[in-house]
């Protein structure tokens, strides 16, 4: 038989081609950096391009679907008039305070519930019931109890995030290896040392991930709160734009909300990378 061999150059090119085609479908593995940047750019450019084409050539009135150019102009107008900076500042302050209070309660309570079965049995039933109550349903009560200033808006964000933060942090304690706890006791450690020097540091990466996930709920809730009673804020700006059919301003505020959310998500990712390198 005649052994037909392919040239080495052809074999190497085929191997490279196969490698590139398989990069997209790797399971539980990183993809090449170049491919990652291409996909990242595509995920942003393609929807904007599709939006532009539909708004220009589909015959849809700009009142219902403004073009990207109209939205950019609306952003510029809102910024030049000072509305956008004030609205972002108001919404960001409300979210920050509400989520901060939520974190201050959720971290110690979640760790205690995950560590001690007695604490979990005491708090988990009531938290499990209340967390299924929609946070916006508390708005009438919050207005009755706290008025219409900043307090009910901050309280709404607190109510809408604290219970999920608590339960997710509680579940994080389950991933602490039992061997670490037993080793601490063997070396003479006490209960407080196990709690403060073993369990708490071990779950820091999961706490950061919990906050990164649940921060989105805070922005959803602040917009809901501002739609009902506020003088400033991105939610209030959306409501005012809706009254006067300024859909370009509605799109502009939605884009700003998306960019803020993306920036916050990136912040938590970087925080995790630089503070918990051992967990990556």
ABEGO torsion letter per residue (X at the ends): XBBBBBBAAAAAAAAAAAAAAAAAABBGBBBBAAAAAAAAAAAAAAAAAAAAAAAAAAGBBAAABBBAAAAAAAAAAAAAAGAAAAAAAAAAAAAAAAAAAAAAAAAAAAAAAAABAAAAAAAAAAAAAAAABBAAAAAAAAAAAAEABAAAAAAAAAAAAAAAAAAAAAAAAAABBAAAAAAAAAAGBBAAAAAAAAAAAAAAAAAAAAAAAAAAAAAAAAAAAAAABBABEAAAAAAAAAAAGBAAAAAAAAAAAAAAAAAAAAAAAAAAAAABAAAX
